[in-house]
Amino acid sequence: MSAPASDARSRRHVAGTALVLRGDDIDTDRIMPGRFLKGTDYAGLEQHVLADERRAARCAHPFDDPARRGARLLLVDRNFGCGSSREHAPQALKRWGIAAVVGDSFGEIFAGNCLALGVPCVRIAGADAERLREAAAADPARVFALDLEEKTIRSGNLVVAVAIADGARTQLLGGSWDATALLLDAGAAIERTAARLPYFSGWT
């Protein structure tokens, strides 16, 4: 099942203010500490994003800045989301309100887990990445627009190119990023196929 048109469009374009998180190699264990993984679902995880670093921060952490509370784009550095495969990290970021992550590079499994939630991880080259982060850091109200069709981010007269894997981009543009929904929608077809296969029937 392709996502509804409105849902698919929301993955083509992500617009909003931005939150800048500095630091290379921020891993998923830091994004979502293990002690918060005891629940049977993901409810409330957004409260604990980067909990240890927020607690230890000498000044206001970006995720605690009231001016950034509605941010939809997260601007990061190199190798963001490396480490363990815990999907709680992207789940928490999405539930906090992040709709796209923009950085120099990402942990491969983290980027895949984000894609499964319809959250694009797009890459941006060094100088452009720094210009983007500086612009966002300077003005909490500045709006940035990610366009996956054009593969750009625009804000006023600032326009930078972004990169994203072709497969991920195709899924996001076509609304087919939700593999679970695709399987559920294809249930009847799967049952018909299974009925034709001898090793799926005749069991006693």
Backbone as JSON Lines, residues from 0, in Angstrom:
{"i":0,"aa":"M","n":[0.85,-1.2,0.0],"ca":[0.0,0.0,0.0],"c":[0.88,1.23,0.0]}
{"i":1,"aa":"S","n":[0.71,2.09,-0.97],"ca":[1.35,3.39,-0.91],"c":[0.67,4.21,0.17]}
{"i":2,"aa":"A","n":[1.46,5.07,0.84],"ca":[0.86,5.93,1.84],"c":[-0.13,6.86,1.16]}
{"i":3,"aa":"P","n":[-1.14,7.34,1.9],"ca":[-2.05,8.32,1.33],"c":[-1.29,9.49,0.74]}
{"i":4,"aa":"A","n":[-1.87,10.13,-0.26],"ca":[-1.16,11.19,-0.97],"c":[-0.63,12.26,-0.02]}
{"i":5,"aa":"S","n":[-1.44,12.66,0.95],"ca":[-1.0,13.71,1.86],"c":[0.19,13.24,2.68]}
{"i":6,"aa":"D","n":[0.19,11.95,3.05],"ca":[1.29,11.39,3.83],"c":[2.56,11.36,2.99]}
{"i":7,"aa":"A","n":[2.43,10.92,1.73],"ca":[3.58,10.87,0.84],"c":[4.16,12.26,0.61]}
{"i":8,"aa":"R","n":[3.27,13.25,0.42],"ca":[3.76,14.62,0.19],"c":[4.57,15.11,1.37]}
{"i":9,"aa":"S","n":[4.18,14.69,2.59],"ca":[4.89,15.17,3.77],"c":[6.32,14.67,3.79]}
{"i":10,"aa":"R","n":[6.59,13.6,3.02],"ca":[7.95,13.09,2.93],"c":[8.71,13.71,1.76]}
{"i":11,"aa":"R","n":[8.0,14.33,0.84],"ca":[8.68,15.03,-0.25],"c":[9.25,16.36,0.23]}
{"i":12,"aa":"H","n":[8.51,17.02,1.1],"ca":[8.91,18.35,1.57],"c":[8.8,18.38,3.1]}
{"i":13,"aa":"V","n":[9.87,18.8,3.74],"ca":[9.85,19.01,5.19],"c":[10.28,20.45,5.44]}
{"i":14,"aa":"A","n":[9.41,21.23,6.04],"ca":[9.72,22.63,6.29],"c":[9.51,22.95,7.76]}
{"i":15,"aa":"G","n":[10.36,23.8,8.29],"ca":[10.22,24.23,9.67],"c":[11.52,24.79,10.2]}
{"i":16,"aa":"T","n":[11.52,25.11,11.46],"ca":[12.74,25.61,12.09],"c":[13.69,24.44,12.36]}
{"i":17,"aa":"A","n":[14.91,24.77,12.76],"ca":[15.95,23.75,12.89],"c":[16.62,23.81,14.25]}
{"i":18,"aa":"L","n":[17.08,22.65,14.66],"ca":[17.84,22.51,15.91],"c":[19.21,21.98,15.53]}
{"i":19,"aa":"V","n":[20.26,22.62,16.04],"ca":[21.64,22.23,15.73],"c":[22.21,21.44,16.89]}
{"i":20,"aa":"L","n":[22.72,20.25,16.59],"ca":[23.35,19.41,17.61],"c":[24.79,19.15,17.17]}
{"i":21,"aa":"R","n":[25.71,19.73,17.89],"ca":[27.13,19.63,17.53],"c":[27.76,18.36,18.07]}
{"i":22,"aa":"G","n":[28.77,17.87,17.33],"ca":[29.55,16.74,17.8],"c":[29.53,15.58,16.82]}
{"i":23,"aa":"D","n":[30.71,15.04,16.52],"ca":[30.81,13.86,15.67],"c":[30.55,12.59,16.49]}
{"i":24,"aa":"D","n":[30.16,11.53,15.81],"ca":[30.04,10.19,16.4],"c":[29.06,10.13,17.58]}
{"i":25,"aa":"I","n":[27.98,10.85,17.5],"ca":[26.94,10.75,18.53],"c":[26.18,9.46,18.27]}
{"i":26,"aa":"D","n":[26.34,8.49,19.17],"ca":[25.78,7.17,18.89],"c":[24.37,7.02,19.47]}
{"i":27,"aa":"T","n":[23.73,5.91,19.1],"ca":[22.34,5.69,19.5],"c":[22.21,5.47,21.0]}
{"i":28,"aa":"D","n":[23.27,4.98,21.65],"ca":[23.22,4.81,23.1],"c":[23.16,6.16,23.81]}
{"i":29,"aa":"R","n":[23.79,7.16,23.21],"ca":[23.71,8.51,23.77],"c":[22.37,9.16,23.44]}
{"i":30,"aa":"I","n":[21.9,8.95,22.23],"ca":[20.62,9.53,21.84],"c":[19.5,8.99,22.73]}
{"i":31,"aa":"M","n":[19.53,7.7,23.02],"ca":[18.5,7.09,23.86],"c":[19.15,6.09,24.81]}
{"i":32,"aa":"P","n":[19.5,6.54,26.03],"ca":[20.17,5.67,27.0],"c":[19.37,4.4,27.3]}
{"i":33,"aa":"G","n":[20.11,3.31,27.56],"ca":[19.51,2.0,27.69],"c":[18.48,1.88,28.8]}
{"i":34,"aa":"R","n":[18.61,2.66,29.86],"ca":[17.68,2.5,30.99],"c":[16.26,2.9,30.64]}
{"i":35,"aa":"F","n":[16.08,3.57,29.49],"ca":[14.74,3.98,29.08],"c":[14.1,2.99,28.09]}
{"i":36,"aa":"L","n":[14.72,1.84,27.9],"ca":[14.23,0.88,26.92],"c":[13.41,-0.24,27.56]}
{"i":37,"aa":"K","n":[12.89,0.0,28.74],"ca":[12.2,-1.05,29.49],"c":[10.72,-1.18,29.15]}
{"i":38,"aa":"G","n":[10.16,-0.22,28.46],"ca":[8.74,-0.24,28.15],"c":[8.41,-1.22,27.03]}
{"i":39,"aa":"T","n":[7.15,-1.5,26.87],"ca":[6.7,-2.4,25.81],"c":[6.33,-1.66,24.53]}
{"i":40,"aa":"D","n":[6.36,-0.33,24.58],"ca":[6.14,0.46,23.36],"c":[7.05,1.68,23.44]}
{"i":41,"aa":"Y","n":[6.86,2.62,22.52],"ca":[7.75,3.77,22.44],"c":[7.18,5.03,23.09]}
{"i":42,"aa":"A","n":[6.05,4.89,23.76],"ca":[5.39,6.06,24.34],"c":[6.3,6.75,25.36]}
{"i":43,"aa":"G","n":[6.41,8.06,25.24],"ca":[7.16,8.86,26.2],"c":[8.65,8.93,25.97]}
{"i":44,"aa":"L","n":[9.16,8.22,24.97],"ca":[10.61,8.22,24.74],"c":[11.15,9.61,24.42]}
{"i":45,"aa":"E","n":[10.29,10.45,23.81],"ca":[10.75,11.79,23.42],"c":[11.25,12.6,24.61]}
{"i":46,"aa":"Q","n":[10.78,12.28,25.8],"ca":[11.22,13.01,27.0],"c":[12.68,12.73,27.34]}
{"i":47,"aa":"H","n":[13.22,11.63,26.83],"ca":[14.54,11.17,27.26],"c":[15.61,11.28,26.19]}
{"i":48,"aa":"V","n":[15.34,11.98,25.09],"ca":[16.36,12.17,24.06],"c":[17.61,12.81,24.68]}
{"i":49,"aa":"L","n":[18.76,12.16,24.5],"ca":[20.04,12.68,25.0],"c":[19.96,13.06,26.48]}
{"i":50,"aa":"A","n":[19.27,12.24,27.25],"ca":[18.99,12.57,28.66],"c":[20.26,12.85,29.46]}
{"i":51,"aa":"D","n":[21.29,12.01,29.3],"ca":[22.49,12.18,30.11],"c":[23.22,13.47,29.76]}
{"i":52,"aa":"E","n":[23.31,13.79,28.49],"ca":[24.01,15.0,28.08],"c":[23.23,16.24,28.46]}
{"i":53,"aa":"R","n":[21.94,16.17,28.41],"ca":[21.12,17.32,28.82],"c":[21.29,17.58,30.31]}
{"i":54,"aa":"R","n":[21.39,16.5,31.09],"ca":[21.55,16.64,32.53],"c":[22.92,17.21,32.87]}
{"i":55,"aa":"A","n":[23.95,16.82,32.1],"ca":[25.31,17.23,32.4],"c":[25.69,18.58,31.79]}
{"i":56,"aa":"A","n":[24.85,19.12,30.89],"ca":[25.18,20.36,30.19],"c":[25.37,21.52,31.15]}
{"i":57,"aa":"R","n":[26.43,22.29,30.95],"ca":[26.7,23.45,31.79],"c":[25.81,24.63,31.41]}
{"i":58,"aa":"C","n":[25.4,24.66,30.16],"ca":[24.45,25.68,29.72],"c":[23.3,24.95,29.05]}
{"i":59,"aa":"A","n":[22.29,25.7,28.62],"ca":[21.09,25.08,28.08],"c":[21.42,24.19,26.88]}
{"i":60,"aa":"H","n":[20.99,22.95,26.95],"ca":[21.18,22.03,25.83],"c":[20.18,22.39,24.73]}
{"i":61,"aa":"P","n":[20.56,22.2,23.44],"ca":[19.63,22.55,22.35],"c":[18.25,21.91,22.5]}
{"i":62,"aa":"F","n":[18.18,20.68,23.01],"ca":[16.89,20.03,23.16],"c":[16.09,20.57,24.35]}
{"i":63,"aa":"D","n":[16.7,21.44,25.15],"ca":[15.99,22.07,26.26],"c":[15.72,23.55,26.01]}
{"i":64,"aa":"D","n":[16.11,24.04,24.85],"ca":[15.93,25.45,24.51],"c":[14.48,25.69,24.09]}
{"i":65,"aa":"P","n":[13.71,26.48,24.85],"ca":[12.3,26.72,24.49],"c":[12.14,27.27,23.07]}
{"i":66,"aa":"A","n":[13.12,28.03,22.61],"ca":[13.02,28.62,21.27],"c":[13.14,27.57,20.18]}
{"i":67,"aa":"R","n":[13.65,26.39,20.51],"ca":[13.82,25.32,19.52],"c":[12.75,24.24,19.62]}
{"i":68,"aa":"R","n":[11.81,24.41,20.53],"ca":[10.88,23.34,20.85],"c":[10.11,22.82,19.63]}
{"i":69,"aa":"G","n":[9.79,23.67,18.7],"ca":[9.01,23.22,17.55],"c":[9.84,22.82,16.34]}
{"i":70,"aa":"A","n":[11.15,22.68,16.52],"ca":[12.03,22.38,15.38],"c":[11.66,21.08,14.7]}
{"i":71,"aa":"R","n":[11.71,21.07,13.38],"ca":[11.4,19.86,12.6],"c":[12.62,19.28,11.9]}
{"i":72,"aa":"L","n":[13.66,20.1,11.74],"ca":[14.9,19.61,11.13],"c":[15.99,19.57,12.19]}
{"i":73,"aa":"L","n":[16.71,18.46,12.24],"ca":[17.84,18.3,13.16],"c":[19.11,18.33,12.33]}
{"i":74,"aa":"L","n":[19.99,19.29,12.63],"ca":[21.24,19.47,11.89],"c":[22.38,18.93,12.74]}
{"i":75,"aa":"V","n":[23.09,17.93,12.21],"ca":[24.11,17.23,12.98],"c":[25.44,17.22,12.21]}
{"i":76,"aa":"D","n":[26.46,16.61,12.84],"ca":[27.78,16.54,12.23],"c":[28.01,15.16,11.62]}
{"i":77,"aa":"R","n":[29.23,14.62,11.77],"ca":[29.6,13.36,11.11],"c":[29.2,12.13,11.92]}
{"i":78,"aa":"N","n":[28.81,11.09,11.2],"ca":[28.57,9.76,11.76],"c":[27.51,9.77,12.86]}
{"i":79,"aa":"F","n":[26.47,10.54,12.65],"ca":[25.39,10.62,13.64],"c":[24.59,9.32,13.63]}
{"i":80,"aa":"G","n":[24.29,8.81,14.82],"ca":[23.5,7.59,14.93],"c":[24.31,6.32,14.77]}
{"i":81,"aa":"C","n":[25.61,6.4,14.97],"ca":[26.43,5.2,14.91],"c":[26.17,4.34,16.15]}
{"i":82,"aa":"G","n":[26.83,3.2,16.26],"ca":[26.69,2.38,17.45],"c":[25.62,1.32,17.3]}
{"i":83,"aa":"S","n":[24.88,1.08,18.37],"ca":[23.92,-0.02,18.4],"c":[22.76,0.24,17.44]}
{"i":84,"aa":"S","n":[22.01,-0.85,17.18],"ca":[20.92,-0.76,16.2],"c":[19.6,-0.35,16.81]}
{"i":85,"aa":"R","n":[19.57,0.05,18.08],"ca":[18.29,0.32,18.75],"c":[17.44,1.34,17.98]}
{"i":86,"aa":"E","n":[16.25,0.9,17.62],"ca":[15.35,1.78,16.87],"c":[14.68,2.8,17.77]}
{"i":87,"aa":"H","n":[14.88,2.69,19.07],"ca":[14.3,3.66,20.0],"c":[14.86,5.06,19.76]}
{"i":88,"aa":"A","n":[16.09,5.14,19.24],"ca":[16.69,6.46,19.0],"c":[15.91,7.25,17.95]}
{"i":89,"aa":"P","n":[15.7,6.73,16.74],"ca":[14.88,7.48,15.79],"c":[13.43,7.61,16.22]}
{"i":90,"aa":"Q","n":[12.89,6.61,16.92],"ca":[11.53,6.72,17.44],"c":[11.41,7.92,18.37]}
{"i":91,"aa":"A","n":[12.38,8.09,19.25],"ca":[12.33,9.2,20.2],"c":[12.46,10.54,19.5]}
{"i":92,"aa":"L","n":[13.37,10.62,18.53],"ca":[13.55,11.87,17.8],"c":[12.28,12.25,17.05]}
{"i":93,"aa":"K","n":[11.66,11.26,16.4],"ca":[10.42,11.55,15.66],"c":[9.33,12.01,16.61]}
{"i":94,"aa":"R","n":[9.2,11.32,17.75],"ca":[8.16,11.69,18.7],"c":[8.43,13.06,19.33]}
{"i":95,"aa":"W","n":[9.68,13.44,19.4],"ca":[10.02,14.8,19.88],"c":[9.54,15.86,18.89]}
{"i":96,"aa":"G","n":[9.49,15.48,17.6],"ca":[9.03,16.4,16.56],"c":[9.95,16.5,15.36]}
{"i":97,"aa":"I","n":[11.08,15.78,15.38],"ca":[12.02,15.83,14.27],"c":[11.45,15.08,13.07]}
{"i":98,"aa":"A","n":[11.4,15.75,11.93],"ca":[10.85,15.15,10.71],"c":[11.91,14.88,9.66]}
{"i":99,"aa":"A","n":[13.14,15.39,9.85],"ca":[14.24,15.13,8.93],"c":[15.55,15.39,9.67]}
{"i":100,"aa":"V","n":[16.57,14.59,9.33],"ca":[17.9,14.76,9.94],"c":[18.87,15.09,8.82]}
{"i":101,"aa":"V","n":[19.66,16.14,9.03],"ca":[20.59,16.63,8.01],"c":[21.99,16.63,8.6]}
{"i":102,"aa":"G","n":[22.93,15.94,7.96],"ca":[24.27,15.88,8.51],"c":[25.3,15.46,7.49]}
{"i":103,"aa":"D","n":[26.57,15.44,7.94],"ca":[27.67,15.04,7.05],"c":[27.58,13.55,6.71]}
{"i":104,"aa":"S","n":[27.25,12.72,7.7],"ca":[27.11,11.28,7.47],"c":[26.35,10.66,8.64]}
{"i":105,"aa":"F","n":[25.87,9.41,8.43],"ca":[25.02,8.75,9.42],"c":[25.43,7.29,9.6]}
{"i":106,"aa":"G","n":[25.13,6.74,10.77],"ca":[25.21,5.31,10.94],"c":[24.22,4.65,10.01]}
{"i":107,"aa":"E","n":[24.64,3.58,9.33],"ca":[23.8,2.98,8.29],"c":[22.49,2.43,8.85]}
{"i":108,"aa":"I","n":[22.56,1.73,9.99],"ca":[21.34,1.15,10.56],"c":[20.42,2.24,11.06]}
{"i":109,"aa":"F","n":[20.99,3.28,11.68],"ca":[20.18,4.41,12.14],"c":[19.41,5.02,10.98]}
{"i":110,"aa":"A","n":[20.1,5.27,9.87],"ca":[19.44,5.86,8.7],"c":[18.33,4.95,8.19]}
{"i":111,"aa":"G","n":[18.56,3.64,8.21],"ca":[17.52,2.71,7.78],"c":[16.33,2.71,8.72]}
{"i":112,"aa":"N","n":[16.58,2.79,10.01],"ca":[15.48,2.85,10.98],"c":[14.69,4.14,10.83]}
{"i":113,"aa":"C","n":[15.39,5.23,10.53],"ca":[14.69,6.5,10.28],"c":[13.8,6.38,9.04]}
{"i":114,"aa":"L","n":[14.33,5.77,7.99],"ca":[13.56,5.62,6.76],"c":[12.28,4.83,7.03]}
{"i":115,"aa":"A","n":[12.36,3.81,7.87],"ca":[11.18,3.0,8.18],"c":[10.1,3.81,8.88]}
{"i":116,"aa":"L","n":[10.47,4.96,9.45],"ca":[9.51,5.84,10.1],"c":[9.12,7.02,9.2]}
{"i":117,"aa":"G","n":[9.68,7.06,7.99],"ca":[9.39,8.18,7.09],"c":[10.18,9.42,7.41]}
{"i":118,"aa":"V","n":[11.3,9.26,8.13],"ca":[12.17,10.39,8.49],"c":[13.41,10.35,7.61]}
{"i":119,"aa":"P","n":[13.54,11.25,6.64],"ca":[14.72,11.22,5.77],"c":[15.98,11.65,6.49]}
{"i":120,"aa":"C","n":[17.08,10.94,6.2],"ca":[18.42,11.36,6.63],"c":[19.15,11.8,5.36]}
{"i":121,"aa":"V","n":[19.44,13.09,5.25],"ca":[20.09,13.59,4.04],"c":[21.47,14.11,4.39]}
{"i":122,"aa":"R","n":[22.4,13.9,3.45],"ca":[23.79,14.3,3.66],"c":[24.06,15.63,2.95]}
{"i":123,"aa":"I","n":[25.0,16.35,3.54],"ca":[25.34,17.66,2.98],"c":[26.84,17.88,3.16]}
{"i":124,"aa":"A","n":[27.49,18.45,2.15],"ca":[28.94,18.58,2.13],"c":[29.44,19.64,3.12]}
{"i":125,"aa":"G","n":[30.71,19.51,3.5],"ca":[31.33,20.28,4.56],"c":[31.0,21.76,4.67]}
{"i":126,"aa":"A","n":[31.41,22.57,3.68],"ca":[31.22,24.02,3.77],"c":[29.74,24.38,3.8]}
{"i":127,"aa":"D","n":[28.96,23.72,2.98],"ca":[27.52,23.98,2.95],"c":[26.87,23.56,4.28]}
{"i":128,"aa":"A","n":[27.33,22.45,4.82],"ca":[26.78,21.99,6.1],"c":[27.04,23.01,7.19]}
{"i":129,"aa":"E","n":[28.23,23.57,7.2],"ca":[28.56,24.54,8.23],"c":[27.77,25.83,8.05]}
{"i":130,"aa":"R","n":[27.58,26.26,6.82],"ca":[26.76,27.45,6.57],"c":[25.34,27.24,7.07]}
{"i":131,"aa":"L","n":[24.82,26.06,6.81],"ca":[23.46,25.74,7.23],"c":[23.35,25.73,8.75]}
{"i":132,"aa":"R","n":[24.29,25.09,9.43],"ca":[24.26,25.02,10.89],"c":[24.42,26.4,11.51]}
{"i":133,"aa":"E","n":[25.31,27.21,10.95],"ca":[25.51,28.55,11.49],"c":[24.25,29.4,11.33]}
{"i":134,"aa":"A","n":[23.59,29.29,10.17],"ca":[22.37,30.07,9.94],"c":[21.28,29.65,10.92]}
{"i":135,"aa":"A","n":[21.15,28.34,11.15],"ca":[20.12,27.85,12.08],"c":[20.43,28.23,13.51]}
{"i":136,"aa":"A","n":[21.7,28.15,13.9],"ca":[22.09,28.49,15.26],"c":[21.86,29.97,15.57]}
{"i":137,"aa":"A","n":[22.02,30.81,14.55],"ca":[21.92,32.25,14.75],"c":[20.48,32.73,14.91]}
{"i":138,"aa":"D","n":[19.52,31.99,14.38],"ca":[18.14,32.46,14.39],"c":[17.18,31.29,14.63]}
{"i":139,"aa":"P","n":[16.68,31.13,15.85],"ca":[15.77,30.03,16.15],"c":[14.48,30.04,15.33]}
{"i":140,"aa":"A","n":[14.1,31.22,14.81],"ca":[12.85,31.33,14.07],"c":[13.03,31.13,12.56]}
{"i":141,"aa":"R","n":[14.26,30.97,12.13],"ca":[14.5,30.84,10.7],"c":[13.95,29.51,10.18]}
{"i":142,"aa":"V","n":[13.23,29.57,9.07],"ca":[12.59,28.38,8.51],"c":[13.45,27.83,7.36]}
{"i":143,"aa":"F","n":[13.59,26.51,7.36],"ca":[14.33,25.8,6.32],"c":[13.37,24.83,5.63]}
{"i":144,"aa":"A","n":[13.53,24.68,4.34],"ca":[12.65,23.8,3.57],"c":[13.48,22.75,2.84]}
{"i":145,"aa":"L","n":[13.31,21.5,3.24],"ca":[13.97,20.39,2.56],"c":[13.05,19.89,1.45]}
{"i":146,"aa":"D","n":[13.58,19.82,0.24],"ca":[12.84,19.35,-0.93],"c":[13.54,18.1,-1.45]}
{"i":147,"aa":"L","n":[12.91,16.94,-1.27],"ca":[13.54,15.69,-1.7],"c":[13.46,15.5,-3.21]}
{"i":148,"aa":"E","n":[12.53,16.18,-3.86],"ca":[12.46,16.1,-5.32],"c":[13.64,16.85,-5.93]}
{"i":149,"aa":"E","n":[13.88,18.07,-5.46],"ca":[14.99,18.87,-5.97],"c":[16.32,18.51,-5.32]}
{"i":150,"aa":"K","n":[16.26,17.83,-4.18],"ca":[17.44,17.5,-3.36],"c":[18.16,18.79,-2.94]}
{"i":151,"aa":"T","n":[17.38,19.68,-2.33],"ca":[17.91,20.95,-1.84],"c":[17.31,21.28,-0.48]}
{"i":152,"aa":"I","n":[18.0,22.16,0.22],"ca":[17.44,22.83,1.39],"c":[17.53,24.32,1.11]}
{"i":153,"aa":"R","n":[16.41,25.01,1.3],"ca":[16.34,26.45,1.04],"c":[15.93,27.19,2.3]}
{"i":154,"aa":"S","n":[16.52,28.35,2.47],"ca":[16.12,29.27,3.54],"c":[16.52,30.67,3.12]}
{"i":155,"aa":"G","n":[15.54,31.47,2.72],"ca":[15.85,32.79,2.19],"c":[16.71,32.66,0.95]}
{"i":156,"aa":"N","n":[17.85,33.37,0.94],"ca":[18.74,33.28,-0.22],"c":[19.79,32.18,-0.08]}
{"i":157,"aa":"L","n":[19.67,31.37,0.96],"ca":[20.58,30.25,1.16],"c":[19.97,28.99,0.53]}
{"i":158,"aa":"V","n":[20.69,28.43,-0.42],"ca":[20.25,27.21,-1.09],"c":[21.44,26.25,-1.13]}
{"i":159,"aa":"V","n":[21.26,25.06,-0.57],"ca":[22.35,24.08,-0.57],"c":[21.82,22.75,-1.09]}
{"i":160,"aa":"A","n":[22.68,22.0,-1.76],"ca":[22.33,20.7,-2.28],"c":[22.5,19.64,-1.2]}
{"i":161,"aa":"V","n":[21.62,18.64,-1.2],"ca":[21.73,17.52,-0.28],"c":[21.8,16.23,-1.08]}
{"i":162,"aa":"A","n":[22.28,15.18,-0.43],"ca":[22.37,13.86,-1.06],"c":[21.59,12.86,-0.23]}
{"i":163,"aa":"I","n":[20.97,11.91,-0.9],"ca":[20.24,10.84,-0.23],"c":[20.29,9.63,-1.16]}
{"i":164,"aa":"A","n":[20.38,8.44,-0.58],"ca":[20.44,7.23,-1.39],"c":[19.22,7.14,-2.31]}
{"i":165,"aa":"D","n":[19.43,6.69,-3.55],"ca":[18.34,6.66,-4.52],"c":[17.17,5.81,-4.03]}
{"i":166,"aa":"G","n":[17.47,4.67,-3.42],"ca":[16.39,3.8,-2.96],"c":[15.54,4.46,-1.89]}
{"i":167,"aa":"A","n":[16.2,5.09,-0.93],"ca":[15.47,5.78,0.14],"c":[14.65,6.93,-0.43]}
{"i":168,"aa":"R","n":[15.24,7.67,-1.34],"ca":[14.52,8.81,-1.94],"c":[13.29,8.33,-2.69]}
{"i":169,"aa":"T","n":[13.43,7.23,-3.45],"ca":[12.28,6.69,-4.19],"c":[11.16,6.28,-3.25]}
{"i":170,"aa":"Q","n":[11.5,5.64,-2.14],"ca":[10.49,5.22,-1.18],"c":[9.78,6.43,-0.56]}
{"i":171,"aa":"L","n":[10.54,7.44,-0.22],"ca":[9.94,8.62,0.41],"c":[9.08,9.4,-0.57]}
{"i":172,"aa":"L","n":[9.55,9.52,-1.81],"ca":[8.77,10.25,-2.81],"c":[7.5,9.49,-3.19]}
{"i":173,"aa":"G","n":[7.58,8.17,-3.22],"ca":[6.44,7.37,-3.64],"c":[5.52,6.98,-2.51]}
{"i":174,"aa":"G","n":[5.89,7.31,-1.27],"ca":[5.06,6.95,-0.13],"c":[5.13,5.48,0.22]}
{"i":175,"aa":"S","n":[6.2,4.79,-0.18],"ca":[6.31,3.35,0.07],"c":[7.36,3.04,1.13]}
{"i":176,"aa":"W","n":[7.63,3.99,1.99],"ca":[8.66,3.81,3.02],"c":[8.2,2.9,4.16]}
{"i":177,"aa":"D","n":[6.89,2.72,4.33],"ca":[6.36,1.95,5.45],"c":[6.19,0.49,5.03]}
{"i":178,"aa":"A","n":[7.23,-0.34,5.27],"ca":[7.21,-1.73,4.83],"c":[6.11,-2.53,5.52]}
{"i":179,"aa":"T","n":[5.83,-2.22,6.77],"ca":[4.76,-2.94,7.49],"c":[3.41,-2.69,6.84]}
{"i":180,"aa":"A","n":[3.14,-1.44,6.5],"ca":[1.87,-1.11,5.83],"c":[1.76,-1.81,4.48]}
{"i":181,"aa":"L","n":[2.88,-1.9,3.76],"ca":[2.86,-2.58,2.46],"c":[2.5,-4.06,2.63]}
{"i":182,"aa":"L","n":[3.08,-4.7,3.65],"ca":[2.78,-6.11,3.89],"c":[1.32,-6.31,4.3]}
{"i":183,"aa":"L","n":[0.83,-5.45,5.18],"ca":[-0.56,-5.59,5.64],"c":[-1.54,-5.39,4.49]}
{"i":184,"aa":"D","n":[-1.25,-4.44,3.64],"ca":[-2.15,-4.17,2.52],"c":[-2.14,-5.31,1.51]}
{"i":185,"aa":"A","n":[-1.01,-6.02,1.45],"ca":[-0.89,-7.12,0.49],"c":[-1.33,-8.45,1.07]}
{"i":186,"aa":"G","n":[-2.0,-8.42,2.22],"ca":[-2.38,-9.66,2.9],"c":[-3.14,-10.63,2.04]}
{"i":187,"aa":"A","n":[-4.15,-10.13,1.33],"ca":[-4.98,-11.01,0.5],"c":[-4.15,-11.64,-0.62]}
{"i":188,"aa":"A","n":[-3.27,-10.86,-1.23],"ca":[-2.43,-11.39,-2.3],"c":[-1.45,-12.42,-1.76]}
{"i":189,"aa":"I","n":[-0.94,-12.19,-0.58],"ca":[-0.03,-13.16,0.04],"c":[-0.76,-14.47,0.31]}
{"i":190,"aa":"E","n":[-2.0,-14.37,0.81],"ca":[-2.78,-15.58,1.08],"c":[-3.06,-16.36,-0.2]}
{"i":191,"aa":"R","n":[-3.36,-15.66,-1.28],"ca":[-3.63,-16.34,-2.55],"c":[-2.38,-17.05,-3.06]}
{"i":192,"aa":"T","n":[-1.26,-16.38,-2.95],"ca":[0.0,-16.99,-3.39],"c":[0.33,-18.21,-2.53]}
{"i":193,"aa":"A","n":[0.17,-18.07,-1.22],"ca":[0.46,-19.18,-0.32],"c":[-0.42,-20.39,-0.62]}
{"i":194,"aa":"A","n":[-1.68,-20.14,-1.0],"ca":[-2.61,-21.23,-1.28],"c":[-2.19,-22.03,-2.5]}
{"i":195,"aa":"R","n":[-1.44,-21.41,-3.41],"ca":[-0.99,-22.1,-4.62],"c":[0.29,-22.89,-4.41]}
{"i":196,"aa":"L","n":[0.94,-22.68,-3.3],"ca":[2.22,-23.33,-3.04],"c":[2.0,-24.62,-2.26]}
{"i":197,"aa":"P","n":[2.46,-25.76,-2.78],"ca":[2.18,-27.04,-2.13],"c":[2.73,-27.14,-0.71]}
{"i":198,"aa":"Y","n":[3.84,-26.49,-0.44],"ca":[4.42,-26.62,0.9],"c":[3.74,-25.73,1.93]}
{"i":199,"aa":"F","n":[2.7,-24.97,1.51],"ca":[1.93,-24.19,2.48],"c":[0.58,-24.83,2.79]}
{"i":200,"aa":"S","n":[0.26,-25.97,2.21],"ca":[-1.04,-26.58,2.44],"c":[-0.88,-28.09,2.62]}
{"i":201,"aa":"G","n":[-1.97,-28.76,3.05],"ca":[-1.96,-30.19,3.18],"c":[-1.34,-30.7,4.47]}
{"i":202,"aa":"W","n":[-1.12,-29.8,5.43],"ca":[-0.52,-30.24,6.69],"c":[-1.58,-30.89,7.56]}
{"i":203,"aa":"T","n":[-1.21,-31.94,8.26],"ca":[-2.15,-32.61,9.18],"c":[-1.59,-32.61,10.6]}
